[in-house]
Amino acid sequence: MENTALKESDFQNQGLKRFSTFQLLNFCLGFFGLQFAWQMRIILSGPVTENLGASPLLFGLIWLAGPFTGMVVQPIVGALSDRTNTRFGRRRPYLLLGAILASIALIAFPNSQNIINGLFLGLNISVPTFAALFFAAIMIWVIDACVNIAQGPYRALIPDTMPQEHHSVANSFLSFAIGLGSVIAAGTAPILKWAFGFQMSINAQFYMAAIAFSLGMIWTCLTINELKNKCENQENESDKSKVSSSFFNDLKEFFLLSPEVGKICWMQFFTWIGTMCMMIFFTQYTIHTIYGVPDLTSVSEAVKTQFEQATLNGTNLSSIGFAAFNLICFIISIPIGILSSKFGNKKVHIISLLSMALSFLGLTFVKDIPSVMFFMGLAGIGWASTLSLPFAMLSQYIKPGTEGSVMGIFNIFIAGPQVFVCTLIPWIINARPFIQNGMINYHWEYALFIGALMLFLASLITAFIKEKRI
């Protein structure tokens, strides 16, 4: 058994060299740009859609764009990228296509009302009240689909281009890029407000995201060598029939990789229920729970104007919170990779998940800004681990030629849990309104409490995973 494992490992690492620190930083630039798109999507989609009339339940249903596109797009694109053979490479076409289309949608989304008004003005008919919200929802679906088109093949570049023993460190560098990109994306508007008194508009923040995403991916496509010979060698092996198999065969092969793969998938399932409870609802929590802004979906324009400054303050607090969350992720991501190489992925990941669970639990009981910042920073430890170590655990079982398929299928256990978060959680919140200062409000902190419970469960499952020794 040992000799076979060695031969397989030697084959996987054939022609692959460890990246230098500079090469790893360069490798991350596309993912750095991608985070601008995700952060604007996460932080600002709530205020935009609520202003167009989306209730908590409808807001959650619009967020279904993420999980559905993740479950459908990433596995299919991952499998296609494994089989793609162009002079531009296997992964590059998907990285570039996703970035360009997502950037167009990022520009259109905050302008949904103006675009619809322009379209109906040309038709000389009255504008239906739901039309702008419907268009905005479509743009969110396009953004999520295109980010997923780019993200899956990007993850697959790690086993494509680096030896297996380097995967943990490489994934930690991606966490580093996610943290840094998210800090800059989330922190730009509040820093400009604090330093120069300039309030960056929501539209401008989406434009910034579109530019960063496109430029980052273009740079990656120009500078990363995909090692085409590796793909060609794999296709010449007797395993060729597997490379050309259908997605359903890939799915079957995925679950036959090892019994531990199933445990890793369940760990991801509950981790992402917990994580997305914060990601989706934190901005609404800061606006409506911390600043006490009532529900604005059915109020007059005069009432919206009355709470405009408080809404902006809540949005800025959310941005600062996400900046703190991602700053800690940025700081801790590379140390987590080093610690996991020394002590094992499992031990480090359990501690990280528990820190995020405790932080979410803390957020449900506080309403002062310093405590919110502290707990968001603490949660960043778990976020850094979530973005790297599960992928490092899984990469130990990936067979040559299936990197894109495996990463795409694994994404089902990231995207699938979000269906639960986007439906049941907003239903719970929507079902329990309360009156605050004579106006309707909702308990957005419920989402964080449920998220904490899910993360505790994920850490328990992690304890039962048996790690492969490398």
C-alpha positions as CSV (number, residue, x, y, z in Angstrom):
1,M,0.0,0.0,0.0
2,E,2.8,2.4,0.9
3,N,4.6,1.9,-2.4
4,T,1.4,2.5,-4.4
5,A,0.7,5.7,-2.4
6,L,4.2,6.9,-3.2
7,K,3.9,6.2,-6.9
8,E,0.6,8.0,-7.0
9,S,2.0,10.9,-5.1
10,D,5.1,11.0,-7.4
11,F,2.7,11.1,-10.4
12,Q,0.6,13.9,-9.0
13,N,3.7,16.0,-8.3
14,Q,5.4,15.2,-11.6
15,G,6.7,18.5,-13.1
16,L,5.3,20.5,-10.2
17,K,7.6,22.8,-8.1
18,R,6.9,24.6,-4.9
19,F,6.0,28.3,-5.4
20,S,8.1,31.0,-3.8
21,T,6.5,33.5,-1.5
22,F,6.5,36.1,-4.3
23,Q,4.9,33.6,-6.7
24,L,2.2,32.7,-4.2
25,L,1.4,36.4,-3.7
26,N,1.2,36.8,-7.5
27,F,-1.0,33.7,-7.7
28,C,-3.5,35.3,-5.3
29,L,-4.1,38.6,-7.2
30,G,-7.1,37.3,-9.1
31,F,-8.8,36.1,-5.9
32,F,-7.9,39.4,-4.3
33,G,-10.0,41.2,-7.0
34,L,-12.8,38.6,-6.8
35,Q,-13.3,39.6,-3.1
36,F,-14.4,43.1,-4.1
37,A,-17.3,41.6,-5.9
38,W,-18.2,39.3,-3.0
39,Q,-18.0,42.1,-0.4
40,M,-20.2,44.6,-2.3
41,R,-22.6,41.7,-2.9
42,I,-22.6,40.8,0.8
43,I,-22.6,44.2,2.4
44,L,-24.7,46.3,0.1
45,S,-27.3,44.0,-1.6
46,G,-29.6,44.3,1.5
47,P,-29.9,48.1,1.5
48,V,-30.4,48.2,-2.3
49,T,-33.1,45.5,-2.4
50,E,-34.9,46.8,0.8
51,N,-35.1,50.3,-0.8
52,L,-36.8,48.6,-3.8
53,G,-39.3,46.9,-1.5
54,A,-37.8,43.6,-0.4
55,S,-39.2,42.2,2.9
56,P,-36.9,40.0,5.1
57,L,-38.4,36.9,3.5
58,L,-38.1,38.2,-0.1
59,F,-34.5,39.4,0.7
60,G,-33.6,35.8,1.7
61,L,-35.2,34.4,-1.4
62,I,-33.2,36.7,-3.6
63,W,-30.1,35.5,-1.8
64,L,-30.9,32.0,-3.2
65,A,-29.0,33.1,-6.2
66,G,-25.8,32.2,-4.4
67,P,-26.5,28.6,-3.4
68,F,-28.3,27.7,-6.6
69,T,-25.6,29.0,-8.9
70,G,-23.0,27.5,-6.6
71,M,-24.6,24.0,-6.7
72,V,-25.2,24.1,-10.4
73,V,-22.5,26.3,-12.0
74,Q,-19.4,25.4,-10.0
75,P,-19.7,21.5,-10.5
76,I,-20.5,21.9,-14.2
77,V,-17.8,24.5,-14.8
78,G,-15.3,22.5,-12.8
79,A,-16.0,19.4,-14.9
80,L,-15.9,21.4,-18.1
81,S,-12.6,23.1,-17.2
82,D,-11.0,19.6,-16.6
83,R,-11.9,18.7,-20.1
84,T,-11.3,22.1,-21.8
85,N,-8.3,22.2,-24.1
86,T,-7.7,25.5,-25.7
87,R,-4.5,27.5,-26.6
88,F,-5.4,29.7,-23.7
89,G,-5.4,26.8,-21.2
90,R,-8.0,24.9,-19.2
91,R,-8.9,27.4,-16.5
92,R,-8.2,30.8,-18.1
93,P,-11.3,31.1,-20.3
94,Y,-13.6,30.6,-17.3
95,L,-11.7,33.0,-15.1
96,L,-11.9,35.8,-17.7
97,L,-15.5,35.1,-18.8
98,G,-16.7,35.1,-15.2
99,A,-15.0,38.3,-14.3
100,I,-16.2,40.3,-17.3
101,L,-19.9,39.3,-17.1
102,A,-19.9,39.8,-13.3
103,S,-18.4,43.2,-13.7
104,I,-21.2,44.2,-16.1
105,A,-23.8,43.0,-13.6
106,L,-22.0,44.8,-10.7
107,I,-22.4,48.1,-12.5
108,A,-26.1,47.4,-13.4
109,F,-27.3,46.2,-10.0
110,P,-27.3,49.5,-8.0
111,N,-28.8,51.2,-11.1
112,S,-31.7,48.8,-11.4
113,Q,-34.4,51.5,-10.8
114,N,-32.8,53.9,-13.4
115,I,-32.4,51.2,-16.0
116,I,-36.0,50.0,-15.6
117,N,-37.3,53.6,-15.7
118,G,-35.3,54.2,-18.9
119,L,-36.7,51.0,-20.5
120,F,-40.3,51.7,-19.7
121,L,-39.9,55.4,-20.6
122,G,-38.9,54.3,-24.1
123,L,-42.0,52.1,-24.3
124,N,-44.2,54.9,-23.1
125,I,-46.0,52.8,-20.4
126,S,-46.1,53.1,-16.6
127,V,-43.4,51.3,-14.6
128,P,-44.7,48.3,-12.5
129,T,-43.6,48.6,-8.8
130,F,-41.9,45.2,-8.8
131,A,-40.0,45.7,-12.1
132,A,-36.9,47.3,-10.6
133,L,-36.7,44.7,-7.8
134,F,-37.1,41.9,-10.3
135,F,-34.3,43.3,-12.4
136,A,-32.1,43.7,-9.4
137,A,-32.7,40.1,-8.4
138,I,-31.7,39.0,-11.9
139,M,-28.4,41.0,-11.6
140,I,-27.7,39.3,-8.3
141,W,-28.1,35.9,-9.9
142,V,-25.8,37.0,-12.8
143,I,-23.2,38.2,-10.3
144,D,-23.3,35.0,-8.2
145,A,-23.3,32.8,-11.3
146,C,-20.3,34.5,-12.8
147,V,-18.3,34.7,-9.6
148,N,-18.8,30.9,-9.3
149,I,-17.7,30.4,-12.9
150,A,-14.4,32.0,-12.0
151,Q,-14.0,30.7,-8.4
152,G,-14.2,26.9,-9.0
153,P,-11.5,26.8,-11.7
154,Y,-9.3,29.2,-9.7
155,R,-9.3,26.8,-6.8
156,A,-8.5,24.0,-9.2
157,L,-5.3,25.8,-10.2
158,I,-3.7,24.8,-6.9
159,P,-3.6,21.1,-7.5
160,D,-2.9,21.9,-11.2
161,T,0.2,23.8,-10.5
162,M,1.6,22.9,-7.1
163,P,2.8,19.6,-5.4
164,Q,0.4,18.1,-2.8
165,E,2.5,18.9,0.2
166,H,2.3,22.6,-0.7
167,H,-1.6,22.7,-0.9
168,S,-2.2,23.8,2.7
169,V,0.2,26.8,2.4
170,A,-1.2,27.7,-1.1
171,N,-4.8,27.6,0.3
172,S,-3.7,29.7,3.2
173,F,-2.3,32.3,0.8
174,L,-5.8,32.4,-0.9
175,S,-7.2,33.1,2.5
176,F,-4.6,35.8,2.9
177,A,-5.9,37.3,-0.4
178,I,-9.5,36.9,0.6
179,G,-8.8,38.7,3.9
180,L,-6.8,41.6,2.4
181,G,-9.2,42.1,-0.6
182,S,-12.2,42.0,1.7
183,V,-10.6,44.5,4.2
184,I,-9.8,47.0,1.4
185,A,-13.2,46.5,-0.3
186,A,-15.2,46.8,2.9
187,G,-13.0,49.5,4.5
188,T,-12.7,52.0,1.6
189,A,-16.1,53.8,2.1
190,P,-15.9,54.1,6.0
191,I,-12.2,55.2,5.8
192,L,-13.0,57.9,3.2
193,K,-15.9,59.0,5.5
194,W,-13.7,59.1,8.6
195,A,-10.5,60.6,7.1
196,F,-12.0,63.0,4.5
197,G,-15.7,63.4,5.4
198,F,-16.5,62.0,2.0
199,Q,-19.4,59.4,1.8
200,M,-18.7,57.0,-1.0
201,S,-22.0,56.2,-2.7
202,I,-23.3,52.6,-3.0
203,N,-23.1,52.9,-6.8
204,A,-19.4,54.0,-6.6
205,Q,-18.6,51.0,-4.4
206,F,-20.1,48.6,-6.9
207,Y,-18.1,50.3,-9.7
208,M,-14.9,49.9,-7.7
209,A,-15.7,46.1,-7.3
210,A,-16.2,45.7,-11.1
211,I,-12.9,47.3,-11.9
212,A,-10.9,45.3,-9.2
213,F,-12.5,42.0,-10.3
214,S,-11.8,42.5,-14.0
215,L,-8.2,43.7,-13.5
216,G,-7.3,41.0,-11.0
217,M,-8.5,38.2,-13.2
218,I,-6.9,39.6,-16.3
219,W,-3.6,39.7,-14.4
220,T,-3.9,36.1,-13.3
221,C,-4.7,35.0,-16.8
222,L,-1.6,36.7,-18.1
223,T,0.9,35.5,-15.4
224,I,-0.1,32.0,-14.3
225,N,1.3,29.0,-16.2
226,E,-1.3,26.2,-16.2
227,L,1.3,23.5,-17.1
228,K,-0.6,22.1,-20.1
229,N,1.8,19.1,-20.3
230,K,0.3,17.8,-17.0
231,C,-3.1,17.6,-18.5
232,E,-1.8,16.0,-21.7
233,N,0.1,13.3,-19.7
234,Q,-3.0,12.5,-17.7
235,E,-5.0,12.0,-20.8
236,N,-2.4,9.5,-22.1
237,E,-2.8,7.3,-19.1
238,S,-5.1,4.3,-18.8
239,D,-7.3,6.5,-16.6
240,K,-8.4,8.4,-19.7
241,S,-12.0,7.1,-19.6
242,K,-12.5,8.7,-16.2
243,V,-11.4,12.1,-17.5
244,S,-14.0,11.9,-20.3
245,S,-16.8,10.6,-18.0
246,S,-20.0,12.5,-17.3
247,F,-20.6,14.7,-14.3
248,F,-22.6,12.0,-12.6
249,N,-19.8,9.6,-12.9
250,D,-17.5,12.3,-11.3
251,L,-20.0,12.6,-8.5
252,K,-20.0,8.8,-7.9
253,E,-16.2,8.8,-8.0
254,F,-16.1,11.7,-5.6
255,F,-17.8,9.8,-2.8
256,L,-15.7,6.7,-3.4
257,L,-12.4,8.6,-2.8
258,S,-12.4,7.9,0.9
259,P,-14.9,7.5,3.9
260,E,-13.2,10.7,5.3
261,V,-14.5,12.7,2.3
262,G,-18.1,12.3,3.5
263,K,-17.1,13.6,6.9
264,I,-15.3,16.6,5.4
265,C,-18.5,17.3,3.3
266,W,-20.7,17.3,6.4
267,M,-18.3,19.5,8.2
268,Q,-18.5,22.0,5.3
269,F,-22.3,21.7,5.2
270,F,-22.8,22.9,8.8
271,T,-19.9,25.3,8.7
272,W,-21.4,27.2,5.8
273,I,-24.9,27.2,7.4
274,G,-23.3,29.0,10.3
275,T,-21.1,31.3,8.3
276,M,-23.8,32.4,5.9
277,C,-26.1,33.2,8.8
278,M,-23.7,36.1,9.5
279,M,-22.7,36.9,5.9
280,I,-26.3,37.3,4.6
281,F,-27.9,39.1,7.6
282,F,-25.1,41.1,9.3
283,T,-25.7,44.3,7.5
284,Q,-29.5,44.2,8.3
285,Y,-28.5,43.4,11.9
286,T,-26.3,46.5,12.2
287,I,-28.9,48.7,10.5
288,H,-32.0,47.4,12.3
289,T,-30.7,45.9,15.6
290,I,-27.7,48.1,16.4
291,Y,-29.1,51.4,15.1
292,G,-32.8,50.6,15.6
293,V,-33.9,51.6,12.1
294,P,-37.4,50.2,11.5
295,D,-38.4,48.1,8.5
296,L,-38.4,50.4,5.5
297,T,-40.0,48.2,2.8
298,S,-43.5,49.7,3.1
299,V,-43.0,53.2,4.4
300,S,-43.2,56.6,2.7
301,E,-40.3,58.4,1.1
302,A,-40.5,60.9,4.0
303,V,-39.9,58.2,6.5
304,K,-37.1,56.7,4.5
305,T,-35.5,60.2,4.4
306,Q,-35.9,60.4,8.2
307,F,-33.9,57.3,8.7
308,E,-31.4,57.8,5.8
309,Q,-28.5,58.9,8.0
310,A,-29.1,56.0,10.5
311,T,-29.2,53.6,7.6
312,L,-25.9,54.9,6.2
313,N,-24.4,54.7,9.7
314,G,-25.5,51.1,10.0
315,T,-24.1,50.3,6.5
316,N,-20.8,51.9,7.4
317,L,-20.7,49.9,10.7
318,S,-21.4,46.7,8.7
319,S,-18.5,47.6,6.4
320,I,-16.2,48.3,9.3
321,G,-17.3,45.0,10.9
322,F,-16.6,43.0,7.8
323,A,-13.2,44.9,7.5
324,A,-12.3,43.8,11.0
325,F,-13.5,40.2,10.3
326,N,-11.4,40.1,7.1
327,L,-8.4,41.9,8.7
328,I,-8.0,39.2,11.2
329,C,-8.5,36.6,8.4
330,F,-5.7,38.4,6.5
331,I,-3.4,38.5,9.5
332,I,-4.0,34.9,10.6
333,S,-4.3,33.1,7.3
334,I,-0.6,32.4,6.7
335,P,0.1,31.5,10.3
336,I,-2.9,29.1,10.1
337,G,-1.2,27.4,7.1
338,I,2.0,27.1,9.0
339,L,0.4,25.8,12.2
340,S,-1.7,23.2,10.3
341,S,1.5,21.9,8.6
342,K,3.0,21.4,12.1
343,F,0.0,20.2,14.2
344,G,-2.4,19.0,11.5
345,N,-5.4,20.6,9.7
346,K,-8.0,19.0,12.0
347,K,-6.8,20.4,15.4
348,V,-6.3,23.9,14.0
349,H,-9.7,23.9,12.3
350,I,-11.6,22.8,15.4
351,I,-10.1,25.6,17.5
352,S,-10.9,28.1,14.6
353,L,-14.5,27.0,14.2
354,L,-15.1,27.2,18.0
355,S,-13.8,30.8,18.0
356,M,-16.2,31.8,15.3
357,A,-19.1,30.1,17.0
358,L,-18.4,31.9,20.3
359,S,-18.2,35.2,18.4
360,F,-21.6,34.7,16.8
361,L,-23.1,33.8,20.1
362,G,-21.6,37.0,21.6
363,L,-23.1,39.2,18.9
364,T,-26.6,38.0,19.8
365,F,-26.3,39.6,23.2
366,V,-24.5,42.9,22.5
367,K,-25.7,46.2,21.0
368,D,-22.7,48.4,21.5
369,I,-20.2,49.1,18.7
370,P,-16.9,48.2,20.4
371,S,-18.3,44.7,21.3
372,V,-19.6,44.2,17.7
373,M,-16.1,45.0,16.4
374,F,-14.4,42.7,18.9
375,F,-16.7,39.7,18.1
376,M,-16.4,40.3,14.3
377,G,-12.6,40.3,14.6
378,L,-12.7,37.1,16.7
379,A,-14.9,35.5,14.0
380,G,-12.1,36.2,11.4
381,I,-10.0,33.4,12.9
382,G,-12.6,30.8,12.0
383,W,-13.1,32.5,8.6
384,A,-9.4,32.2,7.7
385,S,-9.4,28.5,8.6
386,T,-12.7,27.8,6.7
387,L,-11.3,29.3,3.5
388,S,-8.2,27.1,3.5
389,L,-8.1,24.0,5.7
390,P,-11.2,22.1,4.4
391,F,-9.8,22.4,0.9
392,A,-6.4,21.2,2.1
393,M,-8.0,18.2,3.8
394,L,-9.9,17.3,0.6
395,S,-6.9,17.8,-1.7
396,Q,-5.3,14.8,-0.2
397,Y,-7.8,12.6,-2.0
398,I,-7.9,14.3,-5.4
399,K,-6.9,12.1,-8.3
400,P,-5.0,13.6,-11.2
401,G,-7.2,15.0,-14.0
402,T,-10.3,15.5,-11.7
403,E,-9.2,18.7,-9.8
404,G,-11.9,20.9,-11.3
405,S,-14.6,18.3,-10.9
406,V,-13.8,17.6,-7.3
407,M,-13.6,21.3,-6.3
408,G,-16.9,21.9,-8.2
409,I,-18.7,19.0,-6.4
410,F,-17.2,20.0,-3.1
411,N,-18.8,23.4,-3.6
412,I,-22.2,21.8,-3.4
413,F,-21.6,21.4,0.3
414,I,-20.8,25.1,0.5
415,A,-23.7,26.3,-1.7
416,G,-26.3,23.7,-0.6
417,P,-26.5,24.9,3.1
418,Q,-27.2,28.4,1.9
419,V,-30.6,27.3,0.6
420,F,-31.5,26.6,4.3
421,V,-30.1,30.0,5.3
422,C,-31.9,31.8,2.6
423,T,-35.3,30.3,3.2
424,L,-35.8,29.0,6.8
425,I,-33.8,31.8,8.6
426,P,-35.6,34.7,6.9
427,W,-38.9,32.9,7.4
428,I,-38.2,32.8,11.2
429,I,-37.2,36.4,11.2
430,N,-40.2,37.5,9.1
431,A,-42.6,35.6,11.4
432,R,-41.5,37.4,14.6
433,P,-41.9,41.2,14.0
434,F,-42.1,43.5,17.0
435,I,-43.1,47.2,17.4
436,Q,-40.3,49.6,18.1
437,N,-41.1,53.3,18.6
438,G,-44.5,52.7,16.9
439,M,-43.0,51.0,13.8
440,I,-42.3,47.4,12.7
441,N,-38.9,45.9,13.2
442,Y,-37.4,42.4,13.2
443,H,-35.1,40.2,15.3
444,W,-32.2,40.0,12.9
445,E,-29.9,38.7,15.7
446,Y,-31.8,35.3,15.5
447,A,-29.7,34.5,12.5
448,L,-26.5,34.9,14.4
449,F,-27.7,32.6,17.3
450,I,-28.6,29.8,14.8
451,G,-25.3,30.3,13.1
452,A,-23.4,29.8,16.4
453,L,-25.2,26.5,16.9
454,M,-24.3,25.2,13.4
455,L,-20.6,26.1,13.9
456,F,-20.5,24.2,17.2
457,L,-21.9,21.2,15.4
458,A,-19.3,21.6,12.5
459,S,-16.5,21.6,15.0
460,L,-17.8,18.3,16.6
461,I,-17.9,16.6,13.2
462,T,-14.3,17.8,12.5
463,A,-13.1,15.9,15.6
464,F,-14.1,12.6,13.9
465,I,-12.2,13.2,10.7
466,K,-9.1,11.0,10.3
467,E,-6.3,12.9,8.6
468,K,-4.0,11.4,6.0
469,R,-0.3,11.6,6.8
470,I,1.8,13.3,4.1
